[in-house]
Amino acid sequence: MTPAQCKTIEAAGTNAHRLASGPGGWVERLGDDVILSYKSDAARDELSAGLTKWCTDSGWQPVRVFHRFMPIKNADRVSPVLHSGDASLPLTTVVTEAGIRYGLDIGASYSHGLFLDQRLNRAKLHALKPRRVLNTFAYTCSFSLVAALAGAETLSVDLSRKSLDRGRHNLALNGVAETKHRFVAEDAAELLPQLAVRGERFDAIILDPPTFSRSKNGRRWQVEDHFEDLLSAALEVAAPKCAILLSTNCTKLDPARLERSARWCAKGKRRTADYVKLPPPVDFPPGHGSSTLWMMLR
Ligand SMILES: C[S@@+](CC[C@H](N)C(=O)[O-])C[C@H]1O[C@@H](n2cnc3c(N)ncnc32)[C@H](O)[C@@H]1O
C-alpha cells in the first residue's frame, strides 16, 4: 500500500494493516511495530528491501521489526523473531482499528490476535447494529467486540479457552463490561444444535472456521467437507433477517462456491437470502485474505 493510502487508513483510527503483500510473504504494520512474514529467504530479502524503501518514502520508522518464517505446514509455525529494535520491550501490544483497541501478542506462533483482512467485515457488523450476535470460532473475539460496541449482546464460542480470555481482555481494553457477553469453550459444531434446542436465536452469526481442526473428542474437521453442515446448523438459530458472515481461508472455497453452498443450505432449510460480497480491503490484493460472503436472510 502507498504512504498516501496508509494516511487515509490512519485517519480512520486504524494503525494495524498490511504494508505489502507478495507471493512469498507479506508485511504487517501493527501500531509502532512491523512483522515481516516470509516463505523463503529470497522472499524475506525482497520484502525487507521493500520495507526499507517504504519507510524512506513515507518518513515512518517502526520501533521494532520482527521476521516470521511461514512453513508449508501450519503445525510447524514458529514465533516471530526480533530483527531490529529493543529486545527488552514487551511482546504484548495494543493496536487500533476504527478507534477500537485490540490487544496483540507478537510472540504468538499461530497469529498475533487480529486478522487484518477482516477489517471491512468487522465494520459491516458494527454498522448492522445487531441485537444478538453468535460468534463461532471466535478466536480473540474481534467480531464480538465490534458488535458489543454497537450495543449487541454476544455469545463467543471457541475451543481455546486461552483465546476467549484474550477476547475478554479485548472487551476490558475498550471499557465494555462482560454483563451481556458470554464466552463458551466448546466445539462450535456440537454447540449449535444445543443452542437451537434451547430456543436461542441470533440477528448476526459469524462462521469463520479454520481449514482443519480436531474437536475435543478427536473428531476431525475439514472445512470443505463440513461447511454446509455448519451453515445448516447455524440456520436453525438464525432469526428472521439474520446476517450470516461466511468466511474461510480454504482456497477450494472461493466466494462463488461459498454462495452455491449457502443457496443449497438455505433451500434445505426453506429460507431465502440476499448475498453480499464486500470489496477486499485496499491492503489485500486478489489472492490474499479470506474468501468471505454475507448471507442476508430475508
Ligand atoms: C480462523 S480462526 C477464527 C478467526 C476469528 N473469526 C477472527 O476473525 O478473529 C479459527 C479459530 O477456531 C477455533 N476452533 C478450531 N476448531 C474449533 C471448533 N471445532 N469449535 C470451536 N472453535 C474452534 C480455533 O481455536 C481458532 O481460534
PDBQT file of the ligand as one rigid body, heavy atoms in Angstrom, charges set to zero:
ROOT
HETATM    1  C1  LIG A 301      -9.602 -18.692  11.736  1.00  0.00    +0.000 C 
HETATM    2  S1  LIG A 301      -9.622 -18.546  13.497  1.00  0.00    +0.000 S 
HETATM    3  C2  LIG A 301     -11.035 -17.548  13.639  1.00  0.00    +0.000 C 
HETATM    4  C3  LIG A 301     -10.720 -16.081  13.479  1.00  0.00    +0.000 C 
HETATM    5  C4  LIG A 301     -11.780 -15.153  14.010  1.00  0.00    +0.000 C 
HETATM    6  N1  LIG A 301     -13.050 -15.335  13.325  1.00  0.00    +0.000 N 
HETATM    7  C5  LIG A 301     -11.309 -13.720  13.874  1.00  0.00    +0.000 C 
HETATM    8  O1  LIG A 301     -11.642 -13.058  12.885  1.00  0.00    +0.000 OA
HETATM    9  O2  LIG A 301     -10.561 -13.271  14.761  1.00  0.00    +0.000 OA
HETATM   10  C6  LIG A 301     -10.144 -20.138  13.970  1.00  0.00    +0.000 C 
HETATM   11  C7  LIG A 301     -10.489 -20.331  15.461  1.00  0.00    +0.000 C 
HETATM   12  O3  LIG A 301     -11.296 -21.502  15.533  1.00  0.00    +0.000 OA
HETATM   13  C8  LIG A 301     -11.016 -22.166  16.750  1.00  0.00    +0.000 C 
HETATM   14  N2  LIG A 301     -11.504 -23.538  16.587  1.00  0.00    +0.000 N 
HETATM   15  C9  LIG A 301     -10.933 -24.558  15.895  1.00  0.00    +0.000 A 
HETATM   16  N3  LIG A 301     -11.746 -25.633  15.882  1.00  0.00    +0.000 NA
HETATM   17  C10 LIG A 301     -12.850 -25.288  16.572  1.00  0.00    +0.000 A 
HETATM   18  C11 LIG A 301     -14.056 -25.960  16.901  1.00  0.00    +0.000 A 
HETATM   19  N4  LIG A 301     -14.272 -27.198  16.492  1.00  0.00    +0.000 N 
HETATM   20  N5  LIG A 301     -15.004 -25.295  17.607  1.00  0.00    +0.000 NA
HETATM   21  C12 LIG A 301     -14.786 -24.037  18.033  1.00  0.00    +0.000 A 
HETATM   22  N6  LIG A 301     -13.652 -23.334  17.751  1.00  0.00    +0.000 NA
HETATM   23  C13 LIG A 301     -12.706 -23.951  17.041  1.00  0.00    +0.000 A 
HETATM   24  C14 LIG A 301      -9.539 -22.005  16.948  1.00  0.00    +0.000 C 
HETATM   25  O4  LIG A 301      -9.223 -22.155  18.321  1.00  0.00    +0.000 OA
HETATM   26  C15 LIG A 301      -9.334 -20.580  16.401  1.00  0.00    +0.000 C 
HETATM   27  O5  LIG A 301      -9.398 -19.638  17.461  1.00  0.00    +0.000 OA
ENDROOT
TORSDOF 0
